[in-house]
Amino acid sequence: MAKYGGVRERASAQMTRAQALRLRGLAEEAYQPRQYAGHLSFEEAERRIQALEAEIALADSF
């Protein structure tokens, strides 16, 4: 296991401040405020950010 930035540490760590700000902004932009929650893990926040980015990109393509 890596000493710094290992997968296990990231999976159990809370989301970062940058992730929280990005997720909140994307959730508002996509009109899905329930996607933001302050208690998410690092990995769950990343999954939600990616999903919202993809949804917004799809909506912008029309």
HTML snippet that shows the backbone in 3Dmol.js (N, CA, C, O; Angstrom):
<script src="https://3Dmol.org/build/3Dmol-min.js"></script>
<div id="view" style="width:600px;height:400px;position:relative"></div>
<script>
const pdb = `
ATOM      1  N   MET A   1       0.847  -1.170   0.000  1.00  0.00           N
ATOM      2  CA  MET A   1       0.000   0.000   0.000  1.00  0.00           C
ATOM      3  C   MET A   1       0.891   1.230   0.000  1.00  0.00           C
ATOM      4  O   MET A   1       1.924   1.253   0.670  1.00  0.00           O
ATOM      5  N   ALA A   2       0.502   2.239  -0.738  1.00  0.00           N
ATOM      6  CA  ALA A   2       1.274   3.470  -0.840  1.00  0.00           C
ATOM      7  C   ALA A   2       1.206   4.258   0.464  1.00  0.00           C
ATOM      8  O   ALA A   2       0.190   4.276   1.158  1.00  0.00           O
ATOM      9  N   LYS A   3       2.330   4.909   0.767  1.00  0.00           N
ATOM     10  CA  LYS A   3       2.387   5.687   1.996  1.00  0.00           C
ATOM     11  C   LYS A   3       1.530   6.942   1.899  1.00  0.00           C
ATOM     12  O   LYS A   3       0.880   7.318   2.875  1.00  0.00           O
ATOM     13  N   TYR A   4       1.519   7.582   0.763  1.00  0.00           N
ATOM     14  CA  TYR A   4       0.784   8.840   0.595  1.00  0.00           C
ATOM     15  C   TYR A   4      -0.105   8.750  -0.634  1.00  0.00           C
ATOM     16  O   TYR A   4       0.356   8.368  -1.710  1.00  0.00           O
ATOM     17  N   GLY A   5      -1.371   9.098  -0.481  1.00  0.00           N
ATOM     18  CA  GLY A   5      -2.274   9.120  -1.626  1.00  0.00           C
ATOM     19  C   GLY A   5      -2.688   7.754  -2.123  1.00  0.00           C
ATOM     20  O   GLY A   5      -3.083   7.611  -3.281  1.00  0.00           O
ATOM     21  N   GLY A   6      -2.607   6.747  -1.272  1.00  0.00           N
ATOM     22  CA  GLY A   6      -2.994   5.411  -1.677  1.00  0.00           C
ATOM     23  C   GLY A   6      -4.491   5.287  -1.883  1.00  0.00           C
ATOM     24  O   GLY A   6      -5.267   6.104  -1.386  1.00  0.00           O
ATOM     25  N   VAL A   7      -4.886   4.279  -2.606  1.00  0.00           N
ATOM     26  CA  VAL A   7      -6.295   4.061  -2.925  1.00  0.00           C
ATOM     27  C   VAL A   7      -7.114   3.867  -1.657  1.00  0.00           C
ATOM     28  O   VAL A   7      -8.203   4.428  -1.534  1.00  0.00           O
ATOM     29  N   ARG A   8      -6.619   3.097  -0.732  1.00  0.00           N
ATOM     30  CA  ARG A   8      -7.377   2.812   0.493  1.00  0.00           C
ATOM     31  C   ARG A   8      -7.636   4.098   1.281  1.00  0.00           C
ATOM     32  O   ARG A   8      -8.736   4.291   1.797  1.00  0.00           O
ATOM     33  N   GLU A   9      -6.635   4.979   1.379  1.00  0.00           N
ATOM     34  CA  GLU A   9      -6.816   6.230   2.106  1.00  0.00           C
ATOM     35  C   GLU A   9      -7.832   7.123   1.404  1.00  0.00           C
ATOM     36  O   GLU A   9      -8.668   7.742   2.062  1.00  0.00           O
ATOM     37  N   ARG A  10      -7.769   7.195   0.088  1.00  0.00           N
ATOM     38  CA  ARG A  10      -8.696   8.037  -0.665  1.00  0.00           C
ATOM     39  C   ARG A  10     -10.113   7.508  -0.582  1.00  0.00           C
ATOM     40  O   ARG A  10     -11.057   8.294  -0.502  1.00  0.00           O
ATOM     41  N   ALA A  11     -10.284   6.200  -0.599  1.00  0.00           N
ATOM     42  CA  ALA A  11     -11.618   5.605  -0.587  1.00  0.00           C
ATOM     43  C   ALA A  11     -12.351   5.888   0.723  1.00  0.00           C
ATOM     44  O   ALA A  11     -13.572   6.046   0.727  1.00  0.00           O
ATOM     45  N   SER A  12     -11.634   5.952   1.806  1.00  0.00           N
ATOM     46  CA  SER A  12     -12.282   6.174   3.086  1.00  0.00           C
ATOM     47  C   SER A  12     -12.252   7.631   3.519  1.00  0.00           C
ATOM     48  O   SER A  12     -12.904   7.992   4.499  1.00  0.00           O
ATOM     49  N   ALA A  13     -11.514   8.471   2.816  1.00  0.00           N
ATOM     50  CA  ALA A  13     -11.383   9.874   3.194  1.00  0.00           C
ATOM     51  C   ALA A  13     -12.620  10.668   2.803  1.00  0.00           C
ATOM     52  O   ALA A  13     -13.333  10.322   1.861  1.00  0.00           O
ATOM     53  N   GLN A  14     -12.855  11.731   3.541  1.00  0.00           N
ATOM     54  CA  GLN A  14     -13.944  12.645   3.205  1.00  0.00           C
ATOM     55  C   GLN A  14     -13.586  13.409   1.930  1.00  0.00           C
ATOM     56  O   GLN A  14     -12.412  13.537   1.582  1.00  0.00           O
ATOM     57  N   MET A  15     -14.589  13.904   1.254  1.00  0.00           N
ATOM     58  CA  MET A  15     -14.330  14.702   0.059  1.00  0.00           C
ATOM     59  C   MET A  15     -13.580  15.967   0.460  1.00  0.00           C
ATOM     60  O   MET A  15     -13.699  16.455   1.584  1.00  0.00           O
ATOM     61  N   THR A  16     -12.809  16.481  -0.485  1.00  0.00           N
ATOM     62  CA  THR A  16     -12.035  17.684  -0.229  1.00  0.00           C
ATOM     63  C   THR A  16     -12.922  18.915  -0.368  1.00  0.00           C
ATOM     64  O   THR A  16     -14.040  18.841  -0.879  1.00  0.00           O
ATOM     65  N   ARG A  17     -12.407  20.039   0.093  1.00  0.00           N
ATOM     66  CA  ARG A  17     -13.138  21.300  -0.034  1.00  0.00           C
ATOM     67  C   ARG A  17     -13.358  21.632  -1.507  1.00  0.00           C
ATOM     68  O   ARG A  17     -14.433  22.092  -1.890  1.00  0.00           O
ATOM     69  N   ALA A  18     -12.344  21.398  -2.327  1.00  0.00           N
ATOM     70  CA  ALA A  18     -12.467  21.667  -3.766  1.00  0.00           C
ATOM     71  C   ALA A  18     -13.567  20.807  -4.389  1.00  0.00           C
ATOM     72  O   ALA A  18     -14.349  21.292  -5.206  1.00  0.00           O
ATOM     73  N   GLN A  19     -13.626  19.534  -4.003  1.00  0.00           N
ATOM     74  CA  GLN A  19     -14.674  18.651  -4.503  1.00  0.00           C
ATOM     75  C   GLN A  19     -16.045  19.145  -4.064  1.00  0.00           C
ATOM     76  O   GLN A  19     -16.991  19.147  -4.853  1.00  0.00           O
ATOM     77  N   ALA A  20     -16.154  19.559  -2.816  1.00  0.00           N
ATOM     78  CA  ALA A  20     -17.442  20.027  -2.295  1.00  0.00           C
ATOM     79  C   ALA A  20     -17.928  21.241  -3.081  1.00  0.00           C
ATOM     80  O   ALA A  20     -19.101  21.317  -3.446  1.00  0.00           O
ATOM     81  N   LEU A  21     -17.034  22.182  -3.338  1.00  0.00           N
ATOM     82  CA  LEU A  21     -17.408  23.374  -4.087  1.00  0.00           C
ATOM     83  C   LEU A  21     -17.800  23.025  -5.520  1.00  0.00           C
ATOM     84  O   LEU A  21     -18.788  23.543  -6.041  1.00  0.00           O
ATOM     85  N   ARG A  22     -17.029  22.151  -6.155  1.00  0.00           N
ATOM     86  CA  ARG A  22     -17.317  21.737  -7.535  1.00  0.00           C
ATOM     87  C   ARG A  22     -18.641  20.989  -7.603  1.00  0.00           C
ATOM     88  O   ARG A  22     -19.458  21.249  -8.487  1.00  0.00           O
ATOM     89  N   LEU A  23     -18.855  20.069  -6.682  1.00  0.00           N
ATOM     90  CA  LEU A  23     -20.081  19.278  -6.677  1.00  0.00           C
ATOM     91  C   LEU A  23     -21.299  20.167  -6.440  1.00  0.00           C
ATOM     92  O   LEU A  23     -22.327  19.998  -7.095  1.00  0.00           O
ATOM     93  N   ARG A  24     -21.191  21.097  -5.522  1.00  0.00           N
ATOM     94  CA  ARG A  24     -22.316  21.996  -5.249  1.00  0.00           C
ATOM     95  C   ARG A  24     -22.654  22.830  -6.487  1.00  0.00           C
ATOM     96  O   ARG A  24     -23.825  22.993  -6.829  1.00  0.00           O
ATOM     97  N   GLY A  25     -21.628  23.352  -7.153  1.00  0.00           N
ATOM     98  CA  GLY A  25     -21.856  24.150  -8.359  1.00  0.00           C
ATOM     99  C   GLY A  25     -22.484  23.340  -9.483  1.00  0.00           C
ATOM    100  O   GLY A  25     -23.405  23.810 -10.151  1.00  0.00           O
ATOM    101  N   LEU A  26     -21.993  22.134  -9.693  1.00  0.00           N
ATOM    102  CA  LEU A  26     -22.549  21.278 -10.738  1.00  0.00           C
ATOM    103  C   LEU A  26     -23.974  20.859 -10.424  1.00  0.00           C
ATOM    104  O   LEU A  26     -24.822  20.811 -11.315  1.00  0.00           O
ATOM    105  N   ALA A  27     -24.239  20.558  -9.165  1.00  0.00           N
ATOM    106  CA  ALA A  27     -25.592  20.152  -8.763  1.00  0.00           C
ATOM    107  C   ALA A  27     -26.583  21.282  -9.019  1.00  0.00           C
ATOM    108  O   ALA A  27     -27.701  21.041  -9.473  1.00  0.00           O
ATOM    109  N   GLU A  28     -26.176  22.503  -8.730  1.00  0.00           N
ATOM    110  CA  GLU A  28     -27.047  23.648  -8.998  1.00  0.00           C
ATOM    111  C   GLU A  28     -27.233  23.859 -10.496  1.00  0.00           C
ATOM    112  O   GLU A  28     -28.345  24.115 -10.958  1.00  0.00           O
ATOM    113  N   GLU A  29     -26.152  23.753 -11.248  1.00  0.00           N
ATOM    114  CA  GLU A  29     -26.222  23.937 -12.701  1.00  0.00           C
ATOM    115  C   GLU A  29     -27.126  22.905 -13.361  1.00  0.00           C
ATOM    116  O   GLU A  29     -27.832  23.210 -14.322  1.00  0.00           O
ATOM    117  N   ALA A  30     -27.100  21.685 -12.841  1.00  0.00           N
ATOM    118  CA  ALA A  30     -27.898  20.591 -13.402  1.00  0.00           C
ATOM    119  C   ALA A  30     -29.300  20.516 -12.780  1.00  0.00           C
ATOM    120  O   ALA A  30     -30.071  19.609 -13.092  1.00  0.00           O
ATOM    121  N   TYR A  31     -29.622  21.459 -11.910  1.00  0.00           N
ATOM    122  CA  TYR A  31     -30.926  21.466 -11.215  1.00  0.00           C
ATOM    123  C   TYR A  31     -31.164  20.170 -10.460  1.00  0.00           C
ATOM    124  O   TYR A  31     -32.274  19.637 -10.452  1.00  0.00           O
ATOM    125  N   GLN A  32     -30.108  19.667  -9.825  1.00  0.00           N
ATOM    126  CA  GLN A  32     -30.203  18.446  -9.019  1.00  0.00           C
ATOM    127  C   GLN A  32     -29.539  18.668  -7.660  1.00  0.00           C
ATOM    128  O   GLN A  32     -28.504  18.068  -7.374  1.00  0.00           O
ATOM    129  N   PRO A  33     -30.120  19.516  -6.831  1.00  0.00           N
ATOM    130  CA  PRO A  33     -29.476  19.844  -5.548  1.00  0.00           C
ATOM    131  C   PRO A  33     -29.283  18.649  -4.624  1.00  0.00           C
ATOM    132  O   PRO A  33     -28.433  18.701  -3.735  1.00  0.00           O
ATOM    133  N   ARG A  34     -30.034  17.593  -4.804  1.00  0.00           N
ATOM    134  CA  ARG A  34     -29.882  16.409  -3.937  1.00  0.00           C
ATOM    135  C   ARG A  34     -28.594  15.644  -4.214  1.00  0.00           C
ATOM    136  O   ARG A  34     -28.212  14.781  -3.424  1.00  0.00           O
ATOM    137  N   GLN A  35     -27.920  15.940  -5.315  1.00  0.00           N
ATOM    138  CA  GLN A  35     -26.647  15.280  -5.607  1.00  0.00           C
ATOM    139  C   GLN A  35     -25.542  15.742  -4.657  1.00  0.00           C
ATOM    140  O   GLN A  35     -24.549  15.040  -4.468  1.00  0.00           O
ATOM    141  N   TYR A  36     -25.718  16.922  -4.062  1.00  0.00           N
ATOM    142  CA  TYR A  36     -24.732  17.415  -3.112  1.00  0.00           C
ATOM    143  C   TYR A  36     -25.106  16.981  -1.701  1.00  0.00           C
ATOM    144  O   TYR A  36     -26.258  17.100  -1.284  1.00  0.00           O
ATOM    145  N   ALA A  37     -24.133  16.486  -0.989  1.00  0.00           N
ATOM    146  CA  ALA A  37     -24.286  16.148   0.423  1.00  0.00           C
ATOM    147  C   ALA A  37     -22.928  16.351   1.084  1.00  0.00           C
ATOM    148  O   ALA A  37     -21.900  15.990   0.512  1.00  0.00           O
ATOM    149  N   GLY A  38     -22.917  16.912   2.259  1.00  0.00           N
ATOM    150  CA  GLY A  38     -21.669  17.252   2.922  1.00  0.00           C
ATOM    151  C   GLY A  38     -20.900  16.094   3.521  1.00  0.00           C
ATOM    152  O   GLY A  38     -19.759  16.278   3.943  1.00  0.00           O
ATOM    153  N   HIS A  39     -21.472  14.927   3.572  1.00  0.00           N
ATOM    154  CA  HIS A  39     -20.850  13.779   4.237  1.00  0.00           C
ATOM    155  C   HIS A  39     -20.273  12.738   3.275  1.00  0.00           C
ATOM    156  O   HIS A  39     -19.997  11.613   3.692  1.00  0.00           O
ATOM    157  N   LEU A  40     -20.087  13.077   2.025  1.00  0.00           N
ATOM    158  CA  LEU A  40     -19.657  12.100   1.029  1.00  0.00           C
ATOM    159  C   LEU A  40     -18.182  11.740   1.177  1.00  0.00           C
ATOM    160  O   LEU A  40     -17.377  12.522   1.682  1.00  0.00           O
ATOM    161  N   SER A  41     -17.856  10.536   0.723  1.00  0.00           N
ATOM    162  CA  SER A  41     -16.457  10.129   0.682  1.00  0.00           C
ATOM    163  C   SER A  41     -15.799  10.739  -0.553  1.00  0.00           C
ATOM    164  O   SER A  41     -16.481  11.248  -1.443  1.00  0.00           O
ATOM    165  N   PHE A  42     -14.503  10.683  -0.597  1.00  0.00           N
ATOM    166  CA  PHE A  42     -13.730  11.193  -1.719  1.00  0.00           C
ATOM    167  C   PHE A  42     -14.190  10.531  -3.025  1.00  0.00           C
ATOM    168  O   PHE A  42     -14.444  11.208  -4.022  1.00  0.00           O
ATOM    169  N   GLU A  43     -14.289   9.214  -3.000  1.00  0.00           N
ATOM    170  CA  GLU A  43     -14.650   8.456  -4.203  1.00  0.00           C
ATOM    171  C   GLU A  43     -16.084   8.728  -4.654  1.00  0.00           C
ATOM    172  O   GLU A  43     -16.337   8.874  -5.850  1.00  0.00           O
ATOM    173  N   GLU A  44     -17.018   8.798  -3.717  1.00  0.00           N
ATOM    174  CA  GLU A  44     -18.416   9.062  -4.080  1.00  0.00           C
ATOM    175  C   GLU A  44     -18.561  10.460  -4.661  1.00  0.00           C
ATOM    176  O   GLU A  44     -19.317  10.668  -5.611  1.00  0.00           O
ATOM    177  N   ALA A  45     -17.843  11.410  -4.097  1.00  0.00           N
ATOM    178  CA  ALA A  45     -17.877  12.775  -4.632  1.00  0.00           C
ATOM    179  C   ALA A  45     -17.346  12.789  -6.070  1.00  0.00           C
ATOM    180  O   ALA A  45     -17.914  13.453  -6.936  1.00  0.00           O
ATOM    181  N   GLU A  46     -16.259  12.058  -6.320  1.00  0.00           N
ATOM    182  CA  GLU A  46     -15.708  11.985  -7.674  1.00  0.00           C
ATOM    183  C   GLU A  46     -16.718  11.375  -8.643  1.00  0.00           C
ATOM    184  O   GLU A  46     -16.880  11.866  -9.760  1.00  0.00           O
ATOM    185  N   ARG A  47     -17.389  10.316  -8.227  1.00  0.00           N
ATOM    186  CA  ARG A  47     -18.391   9.674  -9.099  1.00  0.00           C
ATOM    187  C   ARG A  47     -19.524  10.642  -9.426  1.00  0.00           C
ATOM    188  O   ARG A  47     -19.951  10.735 -10.577  1.00  0.00           O
ATOM    189  N   ARG A  48     -20.003  11.353  -8.429  1.00  0.00           N
ATOM    190  CA  ARG A  48     -21.097  12.295  -8.667  1.00  0.00           C
ATOM    191  C   ARG A  48     -20.653  13.461  -9.540  1.00  0.00           C
ATOM    192  O   ARG A  48     -21.414  13.915 -10.394  1.00  0.00           O
ATOM    193  N   ILE A  49     -19.447  13.947  -9.341  1.00  0.00           N
ATOM    194  CA  ILE A  49     -18.926  15.037 -10.168  1.00  0.00           C
ATOM    195  C   ILE A  49     -18.850  14.593 -11.623  1.00  0.00           C
ATOM    196  O   ILE A  49     -19.287  15.320 -12.515  1.00  0.00           O
ATOM    197  N   GLN A  50     -18.305  13.416 -11.869  1.00  0.00           N
ATOM    198  CA  GLN A  50     -18.192  12.911 -13.234  1.00  0.00           C
ATOM    199  C   GLN A  50     -19.557  12.716 -13.878  1.00  0.00           C
ATOM    200  O   GLN A  50     -19.742  13.040 -15.051  1.00  0.00           O
ATOM    201  N   ALA A  51     -20.509  12.193 -13.125  1.00  0.00           N
ATOM    202  CA  ALA A  51     -21.851  11.968 -13.663  1.00  0.00           C
ATOM    203  C   ALA A  51     -22.531  13.293 -14.011  1.00  0.00           C
ATOM    204  O   ALA A  51     -23.166  13.406 -15.059  1.00  0.00           O
ATOM    205  N   LEU A  52     -22.401  14.284 -13.147  1.00  0.00           N
ATOM    206  CA  LEU A  52     -23.019  15.577 -13.413  1.00  0.00           C
ATOM    207  C   LEU A  52     -22.342  16.281 -14.589  1.00  0.00           C
ATOM    208  O   LEU A  52     -23.014  16.910 -15.406  1.00  0.00           O
ATOM    209  N   GLU A  53     -21.017  16.177 -14.677  1.00  0.00           N
ATOM    210  CA  GLU A  53     -20.309  16.770 -15.811  1.00  0.00           C
ATOM    211  C   GLU A  53     -20.770  16.150 -17.123  1.00  0.00           C
ATOM    212  O   GLU A  53     -20.963  16.858 -18.112  1.00  0.00           O
ATOM    213  N   ALA A  54     -20.948  14.825 -17.137  1.00  0.00           N
ATOM    214  CA  ALA A  54     -21.404  14.141 -18.335  1.00  0.00           C
ATOM    215  C   ALA A  54     -22.832  14.561 -18.692  1.00  0.00           C
ATOM    216  O   ALA A  54     -23.148  14.783 -19.861  1.00  0.00           O
ATOM    217  N   GLU A  55     -23.676  14.666 -17.692  1.00  0.00           N
ATOM    218  CA  GLU A  55     -25.072  15.063 -17.935  1.00  0.00           C
ATOM    219  C   GLU A  55     -25.145  16.496 -18.481  1.00  0.00           C
ATOM    220  O   GLU A  55     -25.917  16.772 -19.399  1.00  0.00           O
ATOM    221  N   ILE A  56     -24.354  17.388 -17.925  1.00  0.00           N
ATOM    222  CA  ILE A  56     -24.340  18.766 -18.382  1.00  0.00           C
ATOM    223  C   ILE A  56     -23.793  18.864 -19.800  1.00  0.00           C
ATOM    224  O   ILE A  56     -24.318  19.618 -20.619  1.00  0.00           O
ATOM    225  N   ALA A  57     -22.745  18.109 -20.090  1.00  0.00           N
ATOM    226  CA  ALA A  57     -22.177  18.103 -21.438  1.00  0.00           C
ATOM    227  C   ALA A  57     -23.197  17.582 -22.446  1.00  0.00           C
ATOM    228  O   ALA A  57     -23.303  18.110 -23.552  1.00  0.00           O
ATOM    229  N   LEU A  58     -23.940  16.558 -22.071  1.00  0.00           N
ATOM    230  CA  LEU A  58     -24.965  16.024 -22.962  1.00  0.00           C
ATOM    231  C   LEU A  58     -26.053  17.057 -23.208  1.00  0.00           C
ATOM    232  O   LEU A  58     -26.486  17.241 -24.346  1.00  0.00           O
ATOM    233  N   ALA A  59     -26.494  17.726 -22.167  1.00  0.00           N
ATOM    234  CA  ALA A  59     -27.538  18.759 -22.326  1.00  0.00           C
ATOM    235  C   ALA A  59     -27.034  19.917 -23.170  1.00  0.00           C
ATOM    236  O   ALA A  59     -27.804  20.499 -23.935  1.00  0.00           O
ATOM    237  N   ASP A  60     -25.770  20.262 -23.050  1.00  0.00           N
ATOM    238  CA  ASP A  60     -25.208  21.371 -23.838  1.00  0.00           C
ATOM    239  C   ASP A  60     -25.033  21.006 -25.306  1.00  0.00           C
ATOM    240  O   ASP A  60     -24.893  21.890 -26.151  1.00  0.00           O
ATOM    241  N   SER A  61     -25.037  19.721 -25.616  1.00  0.00           N
ATOM    242  CA  SER A  61     -24.809  19.304 -27.009  1.00  0.00           C
ATOM    243  C   SER A  61     -26.046  19.460 -27.884  1.00  0.00           C
ATOM    244  O   SER A  61     -25.948  19.338 -29.105  1.00  0.00           O
ATOM    245  N   PHE A  62     -27.196  19.725 -27.298  1.00  0.00           N
ATOM    246  CA  PHE A  62     -28.423  19.845 -28.074  1.00  0.00           C
ATOM    247  C   PHE A  62     -28.601  21.240 -28.585  1.00  0.00           C
ATOM    248  O   PHE A  62     -29.587  21.528 -29.263  1.00  0.00           O
TER     249      PHE A  62
END
`;
const viewer = $3Dmol.createViewer("view");
viewer.addModel(pdb, "pdb");
viewer.setStyle({}, {cartoon: {color: "spectrum"}});
viewer.zoomTo();
viewer.render();
</script>
